[in-house]
Amino acid sequence: MRLVIQRVSRAAVEVDGVVVGAVDEPGLLILVGVTHDDTEEVAAKLAAKAWSLRIMADEKSASDLAAPILVVSQFTLYADTRKGRRPSWNAAAPGPVSEPLVEHFVRCLRELGARVETGRFGAQMEVSLTNDGPVTILLDSDTSR
């Protein structure tokens, strides 16, 4: 599982011109990509790590501040661009595998106490954000196990 975590002052995701998820105060936008060997255990571990990372103002975590989180699934985080000009998506898990794991990741965040908004899995989404800092962190299950 791969996460791109951005500290934001606000963020929103739209589908067909309708806002389906948003945070309107300082919080996190988390883009989530899933690969073939990811598990619920991996999703839970990364949810706990993201919730507790001290990347908010004054070295606080989202959990310290009860900061909201917007989670957006993004299979393109597993793009392989080593050959040619067209990315390969072979490392990204297909929807039937990745959707339940993204939902589990969201559920784990909520169980930890997070207020979580989401995008819509598999939809063409427009994500807007104001990155605060800027702070952008990459978490990858391959390096955090």
NULO-844933 format. One record per residue: residue in three letters; x, y, z of N, C-alpha, C, O, CB in turn. Coordinates in pm, 1 decimal, padded with zeros to 6 digits. Glycine has a CB too. Example, Ala and Ser with C-alpha at 12.3 -4.5 7.8 and 13.67 -1.06 7.14 Angstrom:
BEGIN
residuo;n.east;n.north;n.up;ca.east;ca.north;ca.up;c.east;c.north;c.up;o.east;o.north;o.up;cb.east;cb.north;cb.up
Ala;01319.0;-00569.0;00780.0;01230.0;-00450.0;00780.0;01320.0;-00330.0;00780.0;01423.6;-00331.9;00846.5;01130.8;-00447.3;00904.6
Ser;01285.0;-00225.0;00708.0;01367.0;-00106.0;00714.0;01290.0;00003.0;00787.0;01340.9;00113.8;00803.9;01408.4;-00059.8;00572.5
! end
This chain:
BEGIN
residuo;n.east;n.north;n.up;ca.east;ca.north;ca.up;c.east;c.north;c.up;o.east;o.north;o.up;cb.east;cb.north;cb.up
Met;00085.8;-00115.8;00000.0;00000.0;00000.0;00000.0;00090.5;00122.1;00000.0;00194.9;00124.7;00065.2;-00097.7;-00000.3;00122.1
Arg;00048.7;00220.6;-00073.1;00126.5;00343.0;-00085.9;00035.9;00460.8;-00054.5;-00074.9;00471.5;-00107.2;00188.6;00356.3;-00228.1
Leu;00085.0;00549.8;00032.7;00009.7;00669.1;00069.7;00090.2;00793.0;00035.2;00211.1;00798.2;00057.6;-00025.7;00667.7;00219.7
Val;00022.6;00892.0;-00019.3;00077.2;01026.7;-00029.9;-00006.9;01110.1;00065.4;-00127.0;01128.2;00045.2;00073.7;01083.2;-00180.1
Ile;00058.4;01160.7;00170.1;-00010.6;01236.1;00273.9;00028.2;01382.5;00261.0;00146.3;01417.0;00264.3;00023.4;01181.5;00415.8
Gln;-00071.3;01467.3;00246.4;-00045.0;01610.0;00235.6;-00115.8;01683.4;00348.8;-00234.6;01662.9;00373.5;-00090.6;01664.2;00098.2
Arg;-00040.4;01769.3;00417.1;-00101.2;01855.8;00516.8;-00169.2;01968.9;00440.4;-00106.5;02037.1;00359.3;00005.3;01910.4;00620.6
Val;-00297.8;01987.8;00467.3;-00375.8;02085.0;00392.0;-00447.0;02182.5;00484.7;-00477.4;02150.6;00599.7;-00477.0;02014.1;00303.1
Ser;-00472.8;02302.0;00432.5;-00560.3;02392.8;00505.9;-00704.3;02371.1;00462.1;-00798.3;02404.2;00534.4;-00518.2;02540.1;00483.9
Arg;-00720.4;02314.7;00342.3;-00852.0;02270.9;00294.3;-00829.6;02181.4;00172.2;-00728.0;02190.5;00103.4;-00945.1;02394.5;00258.7
Ala;-00928.4;02094.6;00147.9;-00922.1;02005.1;00032.0;-01063.6;01957.8;00000.3;-01149.5;01950.9;00088.2;-00826.7;01883.3;00058.9
Ala;-01086.0;01925.7;-00125.5;-01217.3;01876.4;-00167.4;-01200.0;01783.3;-00286.8;-01102.9;01792.7;-00361.9;-01312.9;01994.3;-00202.9
Val;-01296.0;01694.0;-00302.2;-01299.5;01605.9;-00418.4;-01439.8;01613.5;-00478.0;-01539.9;01602.5;-00407.3;-01261.3;01458.0;-00380.0
Glu;-01444.3;01632.7;-00610.0;-01571.2;01642.7;-00682.3;-01584.0;01529.1;-00781.9;-01485.7;01483.8;-00840.5;-01582.7;01778.1;-00754.2
Val;-01706.9;01484.2;-00799.8;-01742.1;01388.0;-00904.1;-01858.1;01448.7;-00980.4;-01961.0;01480.8;-00920.9;-01779.0;01245.6;-00844.5
Asp;-01843.6;01465.1;-01110.7;-01947.4;01525.2;-01195.2;-01993.1;01661.1;-01141.6;-02112.0;01692.7;-01144.1;-02067.4;01431.0;-01206.1
Gly;-01896.8;01741.6;-01092.9;-01926.8;01875.9;-01046.0;-01988.5;01884.0;-00907.6;-02023.2;01993.0;-00862.3;-02016.7;01940.5;-01141.2
Val;-02003.1;01770.8;-00839.0;-02062.5;01767.4;-00705.5;-01954.4;01730.4;-00604.0;-01883.4;01631.5;-00622.6;-02181.5;01666.4;-00699.4
Val;-01941.5;01808.8;-00497.2;-01845.5;01777.8;-00392.3;-01894.1;01653.3;-00317.6;-02003.8;01651.9;-00261.8;-01827.3;01898.9;-00294.7
Val;-01810.6;01548.9;-00317.6;-01846.4;01424.4;-00248.2;-01770.2;01407.6;-00117.6;-01806.8;01324.4;-00034.6;-01820.1;01304.6;-00338.2
Gly;-01664.6;01485.8;-00099.0;-01587.5;01482.4;00023.8;-01503.9;01607.5;00035.2;-01451.5;01656.4;-00064.8;-01499.1;01358.1;00029.5
Ala;-01490.4;01660.9;00157.1;-01412.0;01783.0;00175.0;-01368.8;01797.8;00319.1;-01434.1;01747.9;00410.8;-01491.8;01905.6;00131.2
Val;-01257.6;01867.2;00338.1;-01215.7;01915.6;00469.0;-01199.3;02066.3;00454.6;-01132.0;02114.0;00363.2;-01081.7;01845.5;00518.9
Asp;-01261.1;02140.5;00545.4;-01263.1;02286.0;00536.5;-01183.3;02351.6;00648.0;-01203.9;02468.8;00679.7;-01405.3;02335.9;00539.6
Glu;-01092.3;02275.7;00707.2;-01006.1;02326.0;00813.9;-00875.2;02249.3;00803.3;-00867.6;02151.2;00729.3;-01072.5;02309.3;00957.0
Pro;-00772.0;02291.6;00875.5;-00645.1;02218.9;00866.1;-00663.1;02069.7;00894.3;-00726.9;02030.0;00991.8;-00543.2;02278.1;00963.5
Gly;-00605.3;01989.6;00806.8;-00615.9;01844.7;00818.2;-00522.5;01777.6;00720.2;-00417.8;01832.0;00685.2;-00759.7;01798.5;00794.6
Leu;-00561.0;01658.8;00676.0;-00478.8;01580.6;00584.2;-00559.3;01537.1;00462.8;-00677.7;01505.1;00473.1;-00420.5;01458.6;00655.3
Leu;-00493.6;01536.4;00349.0;-00543.8;01469.8;00229.0;-00454.7;01348.8;00210.9;-00332.6;01362.4;00203.1;-00542.8;01565.0;00100.7
Ile;-00514.3;01229.6;00204.1;-00436.4;01107.2;00187.1;-00480.4;01038.2;00058.5;-00595.2;00995.9;00045.3;-00453.2;01012.2;00309.8
Leu;-00387.0;01027.7;-00036.2;-00408.1;00951.1;-00158.7;-00361.3;00809.5;-00129.6;-00252.4;00790.0;-00075.8;-00331.4;01014.1;-00282.3
Val;-00442.9;00710.1;-00164.9;-00415.4;00570.7;-00129.7;-00409.4;00484.9;-00255.2;-00503.4;00481.1;-00334.6;-00522.7;00516.6;-00032.9
Gly;-00296.5;00416.0;-00271.4;-00282.0;00318.2;-00378.3;-00261.7;00180.6;-00317.6;-00197.7;00166.6;-00213.4;-00164.4;00354.8;-00471.7
Val;-00316.3;00079.3;-00382.8;-00309.5;-00058.1;-00332.1;-00239.4;-00145.5;-00436.1;-00264.0;-00133.7;-00556.1;-00452.7;-00113.8;-00299.8
Thr;-00151.8;-00232.9;-00387.5;-00085.7;-00329.3;-00474.9;-00133.2;-00471.0;-00439.5;-00208.2;-00489.8;-00343.7;00069.5;-00318.0;-00462.3
His;-00089.9;-00567.9;-00515.7;-00145.2;-00703.4;-00509.7;-00129.3;-00776.1;-00377.0;-00217.0;-00853.7;-00339.0;-00083.1;-00784.3;-00614.2
Asp;-00020.0;-00753.1;-00305.8;00002.8;-00830.3;-00183.0;-00037.4;-00754.8;-00056.0;-00001.4;-00796.4;00054.2;00148.5;-00869.3;-00173.8
Asp;-00110.2;-00646.5;-00069.9;-00156.0;-00572.8;00047.6;-00265.1;-00650.2;00120.9;-00339.3;-00728.3;00061.3;-00207.6;-00433.9;00007.3
Thr;-00272.7;-00626.4;00251.2;-00368.4;-00696.4;00336.9;-00438.3;-00595.6;00427.3;-00400.9;-00478.4;00432.4;-00297.6;-00806.2;00421.4
Glu;-00540.9;-00643.3;00498.8;-00606.4;-00558.0;00597.7;-00509.4;-00517.3;00707.3;-00518.0;-00406.4;00760.1;-00727.2;-00629.3;00658.3
Glu;-00417.9;-00605.7;00741.7;-00317.0;-00573.3;00843.3;-00230.1;-00456.0;00798.2;-00201.7;-00365.9;00877.1;-00228.7;-00696.4;00872.9
Val;-00188.1;-00456.8;00672.7;-00108.7;-00347.3;00617.8;-00189.6;-00217.6;00621.4;-00137.9;-00113.2;00661.1;-00063.8;-00379.6;00473.1
Ala;-00315.3;-00224.1;00580.3;-00400.6;-00105.2;00580.1;-00416.3;-00049.2;00721.0;-00411.1;00072.2;00740.3;-00538.2;-00138.0;00520.7
Ala;-00435.4;-00135.6;00818.7;-00451.9;-00091.3;00957.4;-00324.4;-00025.6;01009.1;-00329.4;00078.0;01075.4;-00490.3;-00209.8;01047.6
Lys;-00211.3;-00085.9;00978.5;-00083.4;-00031.0;01024.6;-00058.2;00107.2;00964.7;-00015.2;00198.6;01035.0;00031.9;-00125.9;00988.4
Leu;-00084.7;00122.2;00836.2;-00061.3;00252.0;00772.3;-00162.7;00356.5;00818.0;-00129.7;00474.7;00827.2;-00066.7;00237.6;00620.4
Ala;-00285.6;00314.2;00846.6;-00385.0;00408.5;00899.6;-00337.5;00463.2;01034.0;-00344.4;00583.6;01058.6;-00524.0;00339.9;00914.7
Ala;-00289.6;00374.6;01120.3;-00240.5;00417.4;01251.7;-00119.4;00509.5;01237.1;-00107.2;00608.2;01309.6;-00203.9;00295.0;01338.2
Lys;-00031.3;00477.9;01144.7;00087.7;00560.7;01123.0;00048.1;00698.8;01072.1;00097.2;00799.6;01122.9;00183.8;00492.7;01023.4
Ala;-00039.3;00704.5;00973.2;-00082.0;00833.2;00917.6;-00150.5;00918.6;01023.7;-00125.5;01038.9;01031.0;-00176.4;00811.6;00798.6
Trp;-00235.9;00859.0;01105.4;-00311.1;00929.1;01209.1;-00217.5;00985.9;01315.7;-00247.6;01088.8;01376.2;-00413.6;00834.8;01273.4
Ser;-00105.2;00920.1;01338.7;-00017.1;00961.5;01448.1;00108.0;01037.6;01404.6;00185.0;01082.4;01489.5;00024.3;00841.9;01524.9
Leu;00129.4;01052.8;01273.8;00247.5;01126.9;01227.4;00243.5;01270.7;01277.8;00141.0;01337.9;01266.6;00255.9;01124.9;01073.1
Arg;00352.5;01316.9;01332.1;00360.2;01452.2;01386.4;00399.3;01549.8;01275.8;00510.9;01601.6;01273.4;00461.6;01458.9;01503.3
Ile;00305.1;01574.0;01184.3;00331.8;01661.3;01070.1;00239.4;01782.6;01065.5;00244.8;01861.3;00971.0;00318.6;01583.1;00941.8
Met;00155.4;01797.8;01166.1;00068.8;01914.7;01172.6;00147.0;02028.9;01238.7;00261.9;02010.3;01278.9;-00063.4;01883.0;01251.5
Ala;00085.8;02145.2;01249.8;00151.0;02260.7;01310.9;00200.0;02225.7;01451.4;00138.1;02146.0;01521.8;00054.6;02381.2;01315.8
Asp;00311.3;02286.2;01490.9;00370.1;02268.2;01623.8;00403.2;02122.8;01655.0;00395.7;02080.0;01770.2;00276.2;02321.7;01728.7
Glu;00439.9;02047.1;01551.7;00477.6;01906.5;01565.6;00368.9;01820.9;01629.5;00397.8;01726.0;01702.4;00603.1;01895.8;01646.8
Lys;00245.6;01855.1;01601.8;00131.3;01775.9;01648.5;00093.1;01678.0;01538.3;00130.4;01694.6;01422.2;00009.6;01867.6;01686.9
Ser;00018.0;01575.8;01577.2;-00035.7;01479.3;01480.6;-00182.3;01513.5;01453.0;-00243.1;01593.6;01524.0;-00021.8;01332.2;01533.8
Ala;-00236.4;01452.8;01351.2;-00379.7;01468.6;01324.8;-00459.7;01418.9;01445.0;-00563.7;01475.7;01478.4;-00421.4;01391.7;01195.9
Ser;-00411.7;01313.8;01509.5;-00482.5;01262.1;01626.5;-00477.8;01361.0;01742.3;-00576.1;01374.7;01815.1;-00423.0;01128.1;01669.7
Asp;-00366.0;01430.1;01760.9;-00355.0;01530.2;01867.4;-00456.9;01642.5;01849.7;-00510.8;01694.9;01947.1;-00213.6;01588.5;01871.0
Leu;-00482.3;01678.5;01724.1;-00566.4;01794.8;01693.2;-00707.7;01756.6;01650.9;-00790.1;01844.4;01625.0;-00502.1;01876.6;01584.1
Ala;-00736.8;01626.8;01643.5;-00864.2;01579.4;01589.3;-00887.7;01640.5;01450.9;-00998.8;01681.3;01417.0;-00981.3;01614.7;01685.2
Ala;-00781.0;01645.6;01372.9;-00785.7;01705.4;01239.1;-00860.1;01614.0;01141.8;-00845.6;01491.9;01148.1;-00642.9;01733.5;01187.3
Pro;-00939.0;01672.0;01052.5;-01012.1;01590.4;00955.7;-00919.4;01534.5;00848.1;-00811.1;01587.4;00823.0;-01123.4;01672.3;00891.1
Ile;-00964.4;01427.1;00785.6;-00886.7;01361.0;00681.2;-00976.1;01335.6;00560.6;-01089.2;01288.8;00574.2;-00825.2;01228.3;00733.1
Leu;-00924.3;01366.9;00443.2;-00990.5;01334.1;00316.8;-00908.5;01223.8;00251.3;-00790.7;01243.1;00221.4;-01003.7;01460.7;00222.2
Val;-00971.2;01106.9;00228.7;-00904.7;00992.0;00168.0;-00954.7;00974.3;00025.5;-01075.2;00969.0;00000.6;-00929.1;00863.4;00251.0
Val;-00860.3;00965.2;-00067.7;-00893.2;00947.8;-00209.1;-00813.6;00830.2;-00263.8;-00690.8;00828.9;-00255.6;-00863.5;01077.5;-00290.6
Ser;-00882.8;00731.8;-00319.3;-00813.5;00618.5;-00380.3;-00745.4;00664.6;-00508.9;-00800.2;00744.9;-00584.3;-00912.3;00501.5;-00409.1
Gln;-00624.9;00612.4;-00532.6;-00551.1;00654.4;-00651.9;-00457.0;00544.2;-00697.1;-00344.7;00532.6;-00648.2;-00472.4;00784.0;-00624.9
Phe;-00504.8;00463.0;-00791.8;-00424.6;00350.2;-00840.0;-00298.4;00397.1;-00910.5;-00202.3;00320.9;-00921.0;-00506.7;00263.3;-00934.1
Thr;-00296.1;00520.8;-00959.2;-00180.2;00569.6;-01033.9;-00055.4;00584.3;-00946.9;00053.5;00608.4;-00999.0;-00212.9;00702.5;-01097.8
Leu;-00069.9;00570.1;-00814.8;00048.3;00574.2;-00728.3;00140.4;00455.7;-00755.3;00256.9;00456.7;-00715.6;00006.6;00575.6;-00580.8
Tyr;00087.8;00353.5;-00823.1;00169.6;00237.7;-00857.7;00209.1;00237.6;-01005.2;00233.0;00131.4;-01062.6;00095.1;00109.7;-00824.2
Ala;00216.1;00353.0;-01065.7;00260.7;00362.6;-01204.5;00407.4;00321.5;-01214.7;00489.8;00360.3;-01131.9;00240.6;00506.1;-01258.9
Asp;00438.2;00243.9;-01315.8;00576.7;00207.1;-01344.5;00614.6;00280.3;-01472.4;00559.2;00253.4;-01579.0;00595.3;00049.7;-01358.9
Thr;00708.5;00372.2;-01461.5;00746.9;00455.3;-01575.8;00889.3;00426.0;-01623.4;00950.0;00506.9;-01693.5;00734.4;00602.4;-01539.5
Arg;00941.5;00310.4;-01584.9;01080.5;00279.2;-01619.1;01101.5;00255.3;-01768.4;01210.9;00279.3;-01819.5;01125.6;00157.6;-01542.3
Lys;00999.0;00208.6;-01839.0;01013.6;00180.4;-01981.7;00922.7;00270.3;-02062.3;00805.7;00288.5;-02028.6;00983.1;00033.2;-02012.0
Gly;00976.1;00325.5;-02167.3;00895.3;00402.6;-02261.1;00828.9;00525.1;-02199.6;00872.0;00578.0;-02097.1;00790.9;00314.9;-02319.7
Arg;00721.7;00568.2;-02266.8;00651.3;00689.0;-02223.2;00512.9;00660.9;-02167.9;00447.6;00750.8;-02114.8;00640.1;00785.1;-02337.3
Arg;00467.7;00537.0;-02180.0;00335.0;00501.3;-02128.8;00351.7;00424.1;-01998.2;00414.2;00318.1;-01996.9;00254.7;00416.6;-02233.5
Pro;00296.6;00476.0;-01888.5;00309.9;00405.0;-01760.9;00240.5;00268.6;-01765.6;00139.1;00249.8;-01832.8;00251.4;00489.7;-01646.6
Ser;00298.5;00175.9;-01692.9;00236.2;00045.6;-01672.2;00165.0;00048.9;-01538.0;00215.6;00106.2;-01441.6;00341.6;-00070.4;-01677.8
Trp;00047.9;-00012.4;-01532.1;-00031.0;-00015.9;-01409.0;-00032.4;-00156.0;-01348.7;-00115.8;-00184.8;-01262.9;-00174.3;00031.2;-01436.0
Asn;00058.2;-00243.7;-01391.8;00058.7;-00383.2;-01346.9;00073.0;-00398.4;-01195.4;00021.9;-00495.2;-01139.1;00170.4;-00457.5;-01414.9
Ala;00140.6;-00305.9;-01128.7;00161.0;-00318.2;-00984.4;00038.4;-00274.9;-00904.1;00028.7;-00304.4;-00785.0;00281.0;-00235.9;-00942.3
Ala;-00054.9;-00205.2;-00968.5;-00177.0;-00162.3;-00899.8;-00275.3;-00278.3;-00894.7;-00300.8;-00344.6;-00995.3;-00241.0;-00039.6;-00970.8
Ala;-00329.8;-00301.8;-00776.3;-00429.1;-00408.7;-00761.0;-00558.0;-00368.5;-00832.2;-00592.2;-00250.3;-00835.4;-00456.5;-00438.4;-00610.2
Pro;-00630.2;-00465.6;-00889.6;-00757.4;-00433.9;-00955.2;-00863.4;-00392.1;-00852.3;-00850.8;-00420.7;-00733.2;-00807.4;-00555.2;-01036.7
Gly;-00966.0;-00325.3;-00899.9;-01072.8;-00273.8;-00814.9;-01129.1;-00372.4;-00713.4;-01143.5;-00336.6;-00596.5;-01182.2;-00226.6;-00899.6
Pro;-01161.7;-00496.2;-00753.9;-01217.5;-00590.6;-00656.6;-01123.3;-00622.3;-00539.7;-01168.7;-00664.4;-00433.3;-01253.8;-00718.4;-00726.7
Val;-00993.7;-00602.6;-00559.0;-00896.2;-00623.6;-00452.2;-00875.1;-00493.4;-00374.6;-00875.0;-00492.5;-00251.5;-00761.6;-00675.0;-00510.0
Ser;-00857.3;-00383.9;-00448.2;-00819.0;-00258.6;-00383.0;-00934.3;-00186.7;-00313.6;-00913.2;-00126.3;-00208.5;-00758.2;-00166.9;-00483.7
Glu;-01053.7;-00191.2;-00368.0;-01164.2;-00117.4;-00306.1;-01189.8;-00160.3;-00160.8;-01202.3;-00073.8;-00074.1;-01291.1;-00136.5;-00388.3
Pro;-01198.0;-00291.4;-00131.2;-01219.0;-00330.4;00008.9;-01104.0;-00287.3;00100.3;-01126.3;-00257.7;00217.8;-01237.2;-00480.8;00018.2
Leu;-00982.0;-00283.7;00047.6;-00869.2;-00243.5;00131.0;-00869.2;-00093.2;00157.2;-00832.8;-00049.7;00266.5;-00738.1;-00284.7;00065.3
Val;-00909.3;-00014.2;00059.3;-00923.0;00130.4;00082.1;-01033.7;00154.0;00184.4;-01018.6;00236.8;00274.2;-00954.0;00206.4;-00051.6
Glu;-01144.5;00081.8;00171.2;-01254.0;00094.9;00268.1;-01208.3;00052.4;00408.3;-01247.8;00113.6;00507.5;-01375.6;00009.9;00223.7
His;-01125.7;-00051.3;00416.2;-01073.5;-00094.6;00545.8;-00981.4;00012.8;00605.0;-00986.2;00039.6;00725.1;-00997.5;-00228.8;00531.4
Phe;-00898.7;00073.3;00521.7;-00811.1;00182.3;00565.4;-00894.5;00295.4;00626.1;-00861.4;00346.8;00732.9;-00726.0;00235.3;00446.8
Val;-01002.0;00333.7;00558.1;-01091.9;00439.9;00607.4;-01156.7;00396.7;00739.3;-01162.7;00474.5;00834.6;-01201.9;00473.1;00501.4
Arg;-01204.4;00273.8;00743.9;-01268.2;00222.4;00865.7;-01170.1;00224.9;00983.4;-01208.3;00261.0;01094.7;-01320.4;00078.6;00842.7
Cys;-01045.4;00187.1;00959.8;-00943.4;00189.1;01065.0;-00919.5;00330.6;01114.7;-00908.3;00352.4;01235.3;-00812.3;00128.5;01014.0
Leu;-00911.5;00427.1;01024.0;-00895.6;00566.3;01066.4;-01012.4;00609.5;01154.3;-00993.2;00673.5;01257.7;-00884.1;00659.1;00944.2
Arg;-01133.1;00574.3;01112.5;-01251.7;00611.9;01191.1;-01250.2;00545.3;01328.6;-01287.3;00607.3;01428.3;-01380.6;00573.4;01115.8
Glu;-01207.6;00420.1;01333.8;-01200.2;00349.6;01462.2;-01097.2;00412.4;01554.9;-01108.7;00403.1;01677.1;-01166.6;00202.8;01439.9
Leu;-00996.4;00476.3;01496.1;-00896.0;00546.4;01575.8;-00946.8;00682.4;01624.1;-00883.9;00746.0;01708.7;-00768.1;00564.6;01494.8
Gly;-01059.8;00726.5;01570.6;-01118.5;00853.6;01612.1;-01117.1;00962.6;01507.3;-01158.6;01075.1;01535.3;-01048.7;00902.4;01730.8
Ala;-01071.0;00932.9;01388.8;-01061.7;01034.0;01283.4;-01197.8;01063.9;01221.2;-01282.0;00975.5;01204.8;-00964.4;00988.3;01175.4
Arg;-01216.2;01190.1;01187.6;-01328.3;01231.6;01103.0;-01279.2;01218.2;00959.9;-01187.5;01289.3;00918.8;-01377.4;01380.1;01135.5
Val;-01339.2;01127.9;00884.1;-01288.3;01096.6;00750.9;-01394.3;01122.8;00645.5;-01507.8;01076.7;00656.8;-01241.7;00951.0;00743.8
Glu;-01355.9;01197.2;00543.5;-01434.0;01215.2;00421.4;-01363.1;01134.9;00313.1;-01243.9;01106.6;00324.9;-01448.2;01368.7;00381.4
Thr;-01435.3;01097.9;00207.7;-01373.9;01018.6;00102.0;-01415.1;01068.2;-00036.1;-01512.1;01142.0;-00053.4;-01411.2;00871.9;00117.8
Gly;-01336.9;01024.1;-00132.2;-01376.0;01039.3;-00271.0;-01469.4;00924.8;-00306.0;-01525.2;00860.8;-00216.9;-01252.0;01042.4;-00365.4
Arg;-01486.7;00898.4;-00434.0;-01571.3;00788.4;-00479.2;-01484.8;00691.9;-00558.5;-01430.6;00727.3;-00663.2;-01691.6;00840.0;-00565.0
Phe;-01472.2;00570.6;-00508.5;-01383.4;00471.5;-00568.8;-01419.7;00450.1;-00715.5;-01536.4;00431.0;-00749.7;-01390.4;00338.2;-00491.6
Gly;-01318.0;00453.5;-00801.3;-01334.4;00424.2;-00943.1;-01392.1;00536.0;-01026.3;-01401.5;00522.4;-01148.3;-01419.2;00307.3;-00958.0
Ala;-01431.4;00646.6;-00964.5;-01491.0;00758.3;-01037.9;-01381.8;00849.2;-01093.0;-01269.2;00850.2;-01043.1;-01586.9;00838.6;-00947.1
Gln;-01415.9;00924.7;-01195.4;-01329.6;01033.3;-01242.4;-01346.9;01147.3;-01142.6;-01453.6;01208.4;-01136.0;-01365.6;01078.8;-01391.4
Met;-01243.5;01175.9;-01065.6;-01253.7;01274.1;-00958.2;-01167.1;01395.3;-00988.5;-01063.6;01385.3;-01054.3;-01213.1;01212.1;-00824.1
Glu;-01211.6;01509.2;-00939.2;-01131.4;01630.7;-00941.5;-01098.9;01665.3;-00797.0;-01187.9;01692.7;-00716.4;-01206.3;01749.0;-01014.2
Val;-00969.6;01663.6;-00765.7;-00924.4;01689.9;-00629.8;-00860.9;01828.3;-00625.9;-00773.8;01859.9;-00707.0;-00824.1;01580.8;-00581.4
Ser;-00904.7;01910.0;-00531.7;-00843.7;02041.0;-00512.3;-00794.9;02049.7;-00368.1;-00855.3;01993.0;-00277.1;-00944.6;02156.5;-00545.1
Leu;-00685.3;02121.1;-00349.0;-00630.1;02131.8;-00215.4;-00542.7;02254.4;-00204.5;-00491.2;02306.4;-00303.6;-00551.2;02006.9;-00179.3
Thr;-00527.7;02298.7;-00082.6;-00427.8;02398.1;-00049.1;-00330.6;02328.9;00044.6;-00360.9;02304.4;00161.4;-00491.4;02527.6;00015.9
Asn;-00212.0;02297.4;-00009.1;-00109.9;02227.6;00067.9;-00050.1;02327.3;00166.0;-00007.5;02435.9;00126.8;00000.5;02165.6;-00024.9
Asp;-00047.1;02290.7;00291.8;00000.0;02377.3;00398.8;00143.9;02343.2;00430.3;00173.5;02232.8;00476.2;-00088.2;02363.8;00524.6
Gly;00232.5;02436.1;00406.3;00373.8;02414.8;00437.5;00465.7;02450.7;00321.7;00535.7;02551.4;00331.9;00396.4;02271.3;00477.0
Pro;00470.3;02378.5;00216.8;00400.2;02253.9;00188.6;00461.2;02135.8;00264.5;00582.4;02127.3;00284.1;00401.9;02226.1;00039.0
Val;00372.9;02045.6;00306.2;00415.3;01921.1;00369.5;00353.6;01806.7;00291.6;00231.4;01795.6;00282.2;00374.0;01915.6;00520.5
Thr;00438.1;01722.0;00236.0;00393.7;01603.9;00162.5;00484.1;01487.4;00203.3;00606.6;01495.8;00194.5;00397.6;01627.9;00006.4
Ile;00421.0;01379.0;00248.1;00493.7;01262.4;00297.8;00450.3;01139.7;00216.9;00332.3;01122.9;00186.2;00468.0;01240.8;00451.4
Leu;00546.2;01055.7;00183.6;00516.8;00929.0;00116.3;00535.3;00816.1;00217.1;00642.0;00802.2;00276.9;00608.7;00908.1;-00009.5
Leu;00430.6;00735.4;00235.5;00441.0;00613.9;00316.0;00418.9;00495.2;00223.6;00325.1;00494.3;00144.0;00337.7;00614.0;00434.4
Asp;00503.4;00397.4;00234.1;00492.7;00279.3;00149.1;00505.4;00156.1;00236.4;00598.9;00146.0;00315.9;00600.9;00279.7;00037.3
Ser;00412.8;00062.2;00223.0;00416.5;-00058.6;00305.8;00544.1;-00137.9;00285.5;00586.0;-00210.2;00375.9;00297.0;-00146.4;00275.6
Asp;00607.3;-00126.5;00169.6;00731.6;-00198.7;00145.6;00843.9;-00148.1;00235.5;00935.8;-00223.1;00268.4;00772.3;-00186.3;-00000.5
Thr;00836.8;-00021.5;00275.2;00944.8;00036.3;00355.8;00905.3;00056.7;00500.8;00989.7;00093.3;00582.6;00988.2;00167.8;00297.1
Ser;00776.9;00033.6;00535.5;00735.4;00061.5;00672.4;00698.6;-00064.5;00750.3;00649.4;-00054.4;00862.8;00618.4;00156.0;00671.6
Arg;00720.6;-00180.8;00694.5;00687.1;-00306.4;00764.6;00790.4;-00341.2;00867.6;00778.1;-00443.1;00935.5;00673.4;-00421.3;00666.3
! end
